[in-house]
Amino acid sequence: MKTDYKWLFCESDLAGIMILVLDLKEVRSKDLLRVNSGYYRVRNGAQRLVEEGLLRSYSVDKPHKATTYMLTEKGVSVAMLLKSVKSLLDGEYRNGSLYEDYQKSQTEENSIENF
């Protein structure tokens, strides 16, 4: 089987966008500037991730026109893998427990919201 080396995450900034959305749970278009100062570049990258089914988005017109992005279920899995790779490179990797930590934080957050 031949490997395609020109795949989605060869495109600049997409991994950063995924990790940002994972960390913040949802982001608005302007938040994407934390990944790269080129607004149209990161906005187009986020749109590409929506097309690939890793992010979902919705737009609002009031009070200001904005788009909000969140991870899909598939996107959470991919973002966790990307964050694990980043943690390994940063020397923070803890035996693959990042997904468990994420799941725990989601459970705690849902408990607080339902309180």
KOLMIKOL-450718 format. One record per residue: x, y, z of N, C-alpha, C in turn; residue number from 1. Coordinates in steps of 0.1 Angstrom, whole numbers, padded with zeros to 4 digits. Layout:
REM residues N
<r n_X="X" n_Y="Y" n_Z="Z" ca_X="X" ca_Y="Y" ca_Z="Z" c_X="X" c_Y="Y" c_Z="Z" resi="NUM"/>
...
This chain:
REM residues 115
<r n_X="0008" n_Y="-0012" n_Z="0000" ca_X="0000" ca_Y="0000" ca_Z="0000" c_X="0009" c_Y="0012" c_Z="0000" resi="1"/>
<r n_X="0007" n_Y="0021" n_Z="-0010" ca_X="0014" ca_Y="0033" ca_Z="-0011" c_X="0009" c_Y="0044" c_Z="-0001" resi="2"/>
<r n_X="0018" n_Y="0050" n_Z="0006" ca_X="0015" ca_Y="0061" ca_Z="0016" c_X="0014" c_Y="0074" c_Z="0009" resi="3"/>
<r n_X="0003" n_Y="0082" n_Z="0012" ca_X="0002" ca_Y="0095" ca_Z="0007" c_X="0008" c_Y="0105" c_Z="0018" resi="4"/>
<r n_X="0019" n_Y="0111" n_Z="0015" ca_X="0026" ca_Y="0119" ca_Z="0024" c_X="0021" c_Y="0134" c_Z="0024" resi="5"/>
<r n_X="0012" n_Y="0137" n_Z="0015" ca_X="0006" ca_Y="0150" ca_Z="0014" c_X="-0008" c_Y="0149" c_Z="0019" resi="6"/>
<r n_X="-0009" n_Y="0148" n_Z="0032" ca_X="-0022" ca_Y="0146" ca_Z="0039" c_X="-0026" c_Y="0158" c_Z="0047" resi="7"/>
<r n_X="-0037" n_Y="0158" n_Z="0053" ca_X="-0043" ca_Y="0170" ca_Z="0059" c_X="-0034" c_Y="0177" c_Z="0068" resi="8"/>
<r n_X="-0027" n_Y="0170" n_Z="0077" ca_X="-0019" ca_Y="0177" ca_Z="0087" c_X="-0005" c_Y="0182" c_Z="0082" resi="9"/>
<r n_X="-0003" n_Y="0180" n_Z="0069" ca_X="0009" ca_Y="0186" ca_Z="0063" c_X="0007" c_Y="0201" c_Z="0061" resi="10"/>
<r n_X="-0006" n_Y="0205" n_Z="0061" ca_X="-0009" ca_Y="0219" ca_Z="0059" c_X="-0006" c_Y="0227" c_Z="0072" resi="11"/>
<r n_X="0000" n_Y="0238" n_Z="0071" ca_X="0004" ca_Y="0246" ca_Z="0082" c_X="-0007" c_Y="0250" c_Z="0091" resi="12"/>
<r n_X="-0005" n_Y="0250" n_Z="0104" ca_X="-0014" ca_Y="0255" ca_Z="0115" c_X="-0026" c_Y="0246" c_Z="0118" resi="13"/>
<r n_X="-0028" n_Y="0236" n_Z="0111" ca_X="-0040" ca_Y="0228" ca_Z="0114" c_X="-0039" c_Y="0220" c_Z="0127" resi="14"/>
<r n_X="-0027" n_Y="0215" n_Z="0131" ca_X="-0025" ca_Y="0209" ca_Z="0143" c_X="-0027" c_Y="0219" c_Z="0155" resi="15"/>
<r n_X="-0022" n_Y="0231" n_Z="0153" ca_X="-0023" ca_Y="0241" ca_Z="0163" c_X="-0038" c_Y="0245" c_Z="0166" resi="16"/>
<r n_X="-0045" n_Y="0246" n_Z="0155" ca_X="-0060" ca_Y="0249" ca_Z="0156" c_X="-0067" c_Y="0238" c_Z="0164" resi="17"/>
<r n_X="-0064" n_Y="0225" n_Z="0161" ca_X="-0070" ca_Y="0214" ca_Z="0167" c_X="-0067" c_Y="0214" c_Z="0182" resi="18"/>
<r n_X="-0055" n_Y="0217" n_Z="0186" ca_X="-0051" ca_Y="0217" ca_Z="0200" c_X="-0057" c_Y="0229" c_Z="0207" resi="19"/>
<r n_X="-0058" n_Y="0240" n_Z="0201" ca_X="-0064" ca_Y="0252" ca_Z="0207" c_X="-0079" c_Y="0249" c_Z="0210" resi="20"/>
<r n_X="-0086" n_Y="0243" n_Z="0200" ca_X="-0100" ca_Y="0240" ca_Z="0203" c_X="-0102" c_Y="0230" c_Z="0214" resi="21"/>
<r n_X="-0093" n_Y="0220" n_Z="0214" ca_X="-0093" ca_Y="0210" ca_Z="0225" c_X="-0092" c_Y="0217" c_Z="0238" resi="22"/>
<r n_X="-0082" n_Y="0226" n_Z="0239" ca_X="-0079" ca_Y="0232" ca_Z="0252" c_X="-0091" c_Y="0242" c_Z="0256" resi="23"/>
<r n_X="-0096" n_Y="0249" n_Z="0247" ca_X="-0106" ca_Y="0259" ca_Z="0250" c_X="-0121" c_Y="0254" c_Z="0249" resi="24"/>
<r n_X="-0123" n_Y="0242" n_Z="0244" ca_X="-0136" ca_Y="0236" ca_Z="0242" c_X="-0144" c_Y="0242" c_Z="0230" resi="25"/>
<r n_X="-0144" n_Y="0255" n_Z="0229" ca_X="-0149" ca_Y="0262" ca_Z="0217" c_X="-0142" c_Y="0275" c_Z="0215" resi="26"/>
<r n_X="-0140" n_Y="0279" n_Z="0203" ca_X="-0133" ca_Y="0291" ca_Z="0200" c_X="-0141" c_Y="0299" c_Z="0189" resi="27"/>
<r n_X="-0139" n_Y="0312" n_Z="0190" ca_X="-0144" ca_Y="0321" ca_Z="0180" c_X="-0133" c_Y="0324" c_Z="0170" resi="28"/>
<r n_X="-0137" n_Y="0329" n_Z="0159" ca_X="-0127" ca_Y="0332" ca_Z="0148" c_X="-0115" c_Y="0340" c_Z="0153" resi="29"/>
<r n_X="-0117" n_Y="0350" n_Z="0161" ca_X="-0106" ca_Y="0358" ca_Z="0165" c_X="-0097" c_Y="0350" c_Z="0174" resi="30"/>
<r n_X="-0101" n_Y="0340" n_Z="0181" ca_X="-0093" ca_Y="0332" ca_Z="0190" c_X="-0082" c_Y="0324" c_Z="0181" resi="31"/>
<r n_X="-0085" n_Y="0322" n_Z="0169" ca_X="-0076" ca_Y="0314" ca_Z="0160" c_X="-0063" c_Y="0322" c_Z="0158" resi="32"/>
<r n_X="-0063" n_Y="0335" n_Z="0161" ca_X="-0051" ca_Y="0343" ca_Z="0160" c_X="-0040" c_Y="0339" c_Z="0170" resi="33"/>
<r n_X="-0044" n_Y="0331" n_Z="0180" ca_X="-0034" ca_Y="0326" ca_Z="0189" c_X="-0025" c_Y="0315" c_Z="0182" resi="34"/>
<r n_X="-0030" n_Y="0310" n_Z="0171" ca_X="-0022" ca_Y="0300" ca_Z="0164" c_X="-0013" c_Y="0306" c_Z="0154" resi="35"/>
<r n_X="-0018" n_Y="0316" n_Z="0147" ca_X="-0010" ca_Y="0323" ca_Z="0136" c_X="-0017" c_Y="0337" c_Z="0135" resi="36"/>
<r n_X="-0009" n_Y="0347" n_Z="0132" ca_X="-0014" ca_Y="0361" ca_Z="0131" c_X="-0020" c_Y="0364" c_Z="0118" resi="37"/>
<r n_X="-0019" n_Y="0354" n_Z="0108" ca_X="-0026" ca_Y="0356" ca_Z="0095" c_X="-0040" c_Y="0351" c_Z="0097" resi="38"/>
<r n_X="-0050" n_Y="0360" n_Z="0099" ca_X="-0064" ca_Y="0357" ca_Z="0101" c_X="-0070" c_Y="0348" c_Z="0090" resi="39"/>
<r n_X="-0069" n_Y="0352" n_Z="0078" ca_X="-0075" ca_Y="0344" ca_Z="0067" c_X="-0069" c_Y="0330" c_Z="0066" resi="40"/>
<r n_X="-0056" n_Y="0330" n_Z="0069" ca_X="-0049" ca_Y="0317" ca_Z="0069" c_X="-0055" c_Y="0307" c_Z="0079" resi="41"/>
<r n_X="-0057" n_Y="0311" n_Z="0091" ca_X="-0062" ca_Y="0303" ca_Z="0102" c_X="-0077" c_Y="0300" c_Z="0100" resi="42"/>
<r n_X="-0084" n_Y="0310" n_Z="0095" ca_X="-0098" ca_Y="0309" ca_Z="0093" c_X="-0101" c_Y="0298" c_Z="0082" resi="43"/>
<r n_X="-0093" n_Y="0299" n_Z="0071" ca_X="-0094" ca_Y="0289" ca_Z="0060" c_X="-0090" c_Y="0275" c_Z="0065" resi="44"/>
<r n_X="-0080" n_Y="0275" n_Z="0074" ca_X="-0076" ca_Y="0262" ca_Z="0080" c_X="-0087" c_Y="0256" c_Z="0088" resi="45"/>
<r n_X="-0093" n_Y="0264" n_Z="0096" ca_X="-0105" ca_Y="0259" ca_Z="0104" c_X="-0116" c_Y="0254" c_Z="0095" resi="46"/>
<r n_X="-0118" n_Y="0261" n_Z="0085" ca_X="-0129" ca_Y="0257" ca_Z="0075" c_X="-0125" c_Y="0244" c_Z="0069" resi="47"/>
<r n_X="-0113" n_Y="0242" n_Z="0066" ca_X="-0108" ca_Y="0229" ca_Z="0060" c_X="-0111" c_Y="0218" c_Z="0070" resi="48"/>
<r n_X="-0108" n_Y="0220" n_Z="0083" ca_X="-0111" ca_Y="0210" ca_Z="0094" c_X="-0126" c_Y="0207" c_Z="0095" resi="49"/>
<r n_X="-0134" n_Y="0217" n_Z="0093" ca_X="-0149" ca_Y="0215" ca_Z="0093" c_X="-0152" c_Y="0206" c_Z="0081" resi="50"/>
<r n_X="-0147" n_Y="0209" n_Z="0070" ca_X="-0150" ca_Y="0200" ca_Z="0058" c_X="-0145" c_Y="0186" c_Z="0060" resi="51"/>
<r n_X="-0134" n_Y="0184" n_Z="0067" ca_X="-0129" ca_Y="0170" ca_Z="0070" c_X="-0137" c_Y="0163" c_Z="0082" resi="52"/>
<r n_X="-0146" n_Y="0171" n_Z="0088" ca_X="-0154" ca_Y="0165" ca_Z="0099" c_X="-0147" c_Y="0164" c_Z="0112" resi="53"/>
<r n_X="-0137" n_Y="0172" n_Z="0114" ca_X="-0130" ca_Y="0173" ca_Z="0127" c_X="-0135" c_Y="0184" c_Z="0136" resi="54"/>
<r n_X="-0140" n_Y="0195" n_Z="0129" ca_X="-0146" ca_Y="0206" ca_Z="0137" c_X="-0160" c_Y="0208" c_Z="0132" resi="55"/>
<r n_X="-0168" n_Y="0214" n_Z="0140" ca_X="-0181" ca_Y="0218" ca_Z="0136" c_X="-0182" c_Y="0233" c_Z="0139" resi="56"/>
<r n_X="-0190" n_Y="0240" n_Z="0132" ca_X="-0190" ca_Y="0255" ca_Z="0133" c_X="-0205" c_Y="0260" c_Z="0132" resi="57"/>
<r n_X="-0207" n_Y="0271" n_Z="0138" ca_X="-0219" ca_Y="0279" ca_Z="0137" c_X="-0216" c_Y="0293" c_Z="0137" resi="58"/>
<r n_X="-0224" n_Y="0301" n_Z="0130" ca_X="-0222" ca_Y="0315" ca_Z="0128" c_X="-0233" c_Y="0323" c_Z="0135" resi="59"/>
<r n_X="-0230" n_Y="0335" n_Z="0140" ca_X="-0239" ca_Y="0344" ca_Z="0146" c_X="-0237" c_Y="0357" c_Z="0139" resi="60"/>
<r n_X="-0248" n_Y="0365" n_Z="0138" ca_X="-0247" ca_Y="0378" ca_Z="0132" c_X="-0247" c_Y="0390" c_Z="0142" resi="61"/>
<r n_X="-0253" n_Y="0387" n_Z="0154" ca_X="-0254" ca_Y="0397" ca_Z="0164" c_X="-0247" c_Y="0393" c_Z="0177" resi="62"/>
<r n_X="-0241" n_Y="0402" n_Z="0184" ca_X="-0239" ca_Y="0416" ca_Z="0182" c_X="-0229" c_Y="0419" c_Z="0171" resi="63"/>
<r n_X="-0220" n_Y="0410" n_Z="0168" ca_X="-0210" ca_Y="0411" ca_Z="0157" c_X="-0210" c_Y="0397" c_Z="0150" resi="64"/>
<r n_X="-0208" n_Y="0398" n_Z="0137" ca_X="-0207" ca_Y="0386" ca_Z="0129" c_X="-0195" c_Y="0378" c_Z="0134" resi="65"/>
<r n_X="-0197" n_Y="0365" n_Z="0138" ca_X="-0186" ca_Y="0357" ca_Z="0143" c_X="-0189" c_Y="0342" c_Z="0140" resi="66"/>
<r n_X="-0179" n_Y="0334" n_Z="0139" ca_X="-0180" ca_Y="0320" ca_Z="0137" c_X="-0174" c_Y="0313" c_Z="0150" resi="67"/>
<r n_X="-0181" n_Y="0303" n_Z="0155" ca_X="-0176" ca_Y="0295" ca_Z="0166" c_X="-0173" c_Y="0281" c_Z="0162" resi="68"/>
<r n_X="-0162" n_Y="0276" n_Z="0166" ca_X="-0157" ca_Y="0262" ca_Z="0163" c_X="-0156" c_Y="0254" c_Z="0175" resi="69"/>
<r n_X="-0161" n_Y="0241" n_Z="0173" ca_X="-0159" ca_Y="0231" ca_Z="0184" c_X="-0155" c_Y="0218" c_Z="0177" resi="70"/>
<r n_X="-0149" n_Y="0209" n_Z="0185" ca_X="-0145" ca_Y="0196" ca_Z="0180" c_X="-0156" c_Y="0187" c_Z="0178" resi="71"/>
<r n_X="-0156" n_Y="0178" n_Z="0168" ca_X="-0165" ca_Y="0167" ca_Z="0167" c_X="-0160" c_Y="0156" c_Z="0175" resi="72"/>
<r n_X="-0167" n_Y="0145" n_Z="0177" ca_X="-0162" ca_Y="0134" ca_Z="0184" c_X="-0149" c_Y="0128" c_Z="0178" resi="73"/>
<r n_X="-0149" n_Y="0127" n_Z="0165" ca_X="-0137" ca_Y="0123" ca_Z="0157" c_X="-0126" c_Y="0133" c_Z="0160" resi="74"/>
<r n_X="-0129" n_Y="0146" n_Z="0160" ca_X="-0120" ca_Y="0157" ca_Z="0162" c_X="-0113" c_Y="0156" c_Z="0175" resi="75"/>
<r n_X="-0121" n_Y="0152" n_Z="0186" ca_X="-0115" ca_Y="0151" ca_Z="0199" c_X="-0104" c_Y="0140" c_Z="0199" resi="76"/>
<r n_X="-0107" n_Y="0129" n_Z="0193" ca_X="-0097" ca_Y="0118" ca_Z="0192" c_X="-0085" c_Y="0122" c_Z="0185" resi="77"/>
<r n_X="-0086" n_Y="0129" n_Z="0174" ca_X="-0075" ca_Y="0133" ca_Z="0166" c_X="-0067" c_Y="0144" c_Z="0174" resi="78"/>
<r n_X="-0074" n_Y="0153" n_Z="0180" ca_X="-0067" ca_Y="0164" ca_Z="0188" c_X="-0060" c_Y="0158" c_Z="0200" resi="79"/>
<r n_X="-0065" n_Y="0148" n_Z="0206" ca_X="-0058" ca_Y="0142" ca_Z="0217" c_X="-0045" c_Y="0135" c_Z="0212" resi="80"/>
<r n_X="-0045" n_Y="0129" n_Z="0201" ca_X="-0033" ca_Y="0123" ca_Z="0195" c_X="-0023" c_Y="0134" c_Z="0192" resi="81"/>
<r n_X="-0027" n_Y="0145" n_Z="0186" ca_X="-0018" ca_Y="0156" ca_Z="0183" c_X="-0012" c_Y="0162" c_Z="0196" resi="82"/>
<r n_X="-0021" n_Y="0163" n_Z="0206" ca_X="-0016" ca_Y="0169" ca_Z="0219" c_X="-0006" c_Y="0159" c_Z="0225" resi="83"/>
<r n_X="-0008" n_Y="0146" n_Z="0224" ca_X="0001" ca_Y="0136" ca_Z="0229" c_X="0015" c_Y="0138" c_Z="0222" resi="84"/>
<r n_X="0015" n_Y="0139" n_Z="0209" ca_X="0027" ca_Y="0141" ca_Z="0202" c_X="0034" c_Y="0154" c_Z="0206" resi="85"/>
<r n_X="0027" n_Y="0165" n_Z="0208" ca_X="0032" ca_Y="0177" ca_Z="0212" c_X="0038" c_Y="0176" c_Z="0226" resi="86"/>
<r n_X="0031" n_Y="0169" n_Z="0235" ca_X="0036" ca_Y="0167" ca_Z="0249" c_X="0049" c_Y="0158" c_Z="0249" resi="87"/>
<r n_X="0049" n_Y="0149" n_Z="0240" ca_X="0061" ca_Y="0140" ca_Z="0239" c_X="0073" c_Y="0149" c_Z="0235" resi="88"/>
<r n_X="0071" n_Y="0158" n_Z="0225" ca_X="0082" ca_Y="0166" ca_Z="0220" c_X="0086" c_Y="0177" c_Z="0231" resi="89"/>
<r n_X="0076" n_Y="0181" n_Z="0239" ca_X="0079" ca_Y="0191" ca_Z="0249" c_X="0084" c_Y="0185" c_Z="0262" resi="90"/>
<r n_X="0085" n_Y="0172" n_Z="0262" ca_X="0090" ca_Y="0165" ca_Z="0274" c_X="0079" c_Y="0164" c_Z="0285" resi="91"/>
<r n_X="0066" n_Y="0165" n_Z="0282" ca_X="0056" ca_Y="0164" ca_Z="0292" c_X="0047" c_Y="0152" c_Z="0291" resi="92"/>
<r n_X="0051" n_Y="0143" n_Z="0282" ca_X="0043" ca_Y="0131" ca_Z="0280" c_X="0042" c_Y="0122" c_Z="0292" resi="93"/>
<r n_X="0030" n_Y="0118" n_Z="0296" ca_X="0028" ca_Y="0110" ca_Z="0308" c_X="0021" c_Y="0096" c_Z="0305" resi="94"/>
<r n_X="0028" n_Y="0088" n_Z="0297" ca_X="0023" ca_Y="0074" ca_Z="0294" c_X="0009" c_Y="0074" c_Z="0288" resi="95"/>
<r n_X="0006" n_Y="0083" n_Z="0280" ca_X="-0007" ca_Y="0083" ca_Z="0273" c_X="-0019" c_Y="0086" c_Z="0281" resi="96"/>
<r n_X="-0017" n_Y="0093" n_Z="0292" ca_X="-0029" ca_Y="0096" ca_Z="0301" c_X="-0036" c_Y="0109" c_Z="0297" resi="97"/>
<r n_X="-0032" n_Y="0116" n_Z="0286" ca_X="-0039" ca_Y="0128" ca_Z="0283" c_X="-0053" c_Y="0126" c_Z="0280" resi="98"/>
<r n_X="-0057" n_Y="0115" n_Z="0273" ca_X="-0071" ca_Y="0113" ca_Z="0270" c_X="-0079" c_Y="0111" c_Z="0282" resi="99"/>
<r n_X="-0074" n_Y="0103" n_Z="0292" ca_X="-0081" ca_Y="0101" ca_Z="0305" c_X="-0082" c_Y="0115" c_Z="0312" resi="100"/>
<r n_X="-0072" n_Y="0123" n_Z="0312" ca_X="-0073" ca_Y="0136" ca_Z="0318" c_X="-0084" c_Y="0145" c_Z="0312" resi="101"/>
<r n_X="-0084" n_Y="0144" n_Z="0298" ca_X="-0094" ca_Y="0152" ca_Z="0291" c_X="-0108" c_Y="0147" c_Z="0295" resi="102"/>
<r n_X="-0110" n_Y="0134" n_Z="0295" ca_X="-0123" ca_Y="0128" ca_Z="0298" c_X="-0127" c_Y="0132" c_Z="0312" resi="103"/>
<r n_X="-0118" n_Y="0132" n_Z="0321" ca_X="-0121" ca_Y="0135" ca_Z="0335" c_X="-0125" c_Y="0150" c_Z="0336" resi="104"/>
<r n_X="-0118" n_Y="0159" n_Z="0329" ca_X="-0121" ca_Y="0173" ca_Z="0329" c_X="-0135" c_Y="0176" c_Z="0323" resi="105"/>
<r n_X="-0139" n_Y="0168" n_Z="0313" ca_X="-0152" ca_Y="0169" ca_Z="0307" c_X="-0163" c_Y="0165" c_Z="0317" resi="106"/>
<r n_X="-0160" n_Y="0154" n_Z="0324" ca_X="-0170" ca_Y="0149" ca_Z="0334" c_X="-0172" c_Y="0160" c_Z="0345" resi="107"/>
<r n_X="-0161" n_Y="0165" n_Z="0350" ca_X="-0161" ca_Y="0175" ca_Z="0360" c_X="-0168" c_Y="0187" c_Z="0356" resi="108"/>
<r n_X="-0166" n_Y="0192" n_Z="0343" ca_X="-0172" ca_Y="0204" ca_Z="0338" c_X="-0187" c_Y="0202" c_Z="0336" resi="109"/>
<r n_X="-0191" n_Y="0190" n_Z="0332" ca_X="-0205" ca_Y="0187" ca_Z="0330" c_X="-0212" c_Y="0187" c_Z="0344" resi="110"/>
<r n_X="-0206" n_Y="0181" n_Z="0354" ca_X="-0211" ca_Y="0181" ca_Z="0368" c_X="-0213" c_Y="0195" c_Z="0373" resi="111"/>
<r n_X="-0204" n_Y="0204" n_Z="0371" ca_X="-0205" ca_Y="0218" ca_Z="0375" c_X="-0216" c_Y="0225" c_Z="0368" resi="112"/>
<r n_X="-0218" n_Y="0223" n_Z="0355" ca_X="-0228" ca_Y="0229" ca_Z="0347" c_X="-0242" c_Y="0224" c_Z="0351" resi="113"/>
<r n_X="-0243" n_Y="0212" n_Z="0355" ca_X="-0256" ca_Y="0206" ca_Z="0359" c_X="-0259" c_Y="0209" c_Z="0374" resi="114"/>
<r n_X="-0250" n_Y="0215" n_Z="0381" ca_X="-0252" ca_Y="0217" ca_Z="0395" c_X="-0262" c_Y="0228" c_Z="0398" resi="115"/>
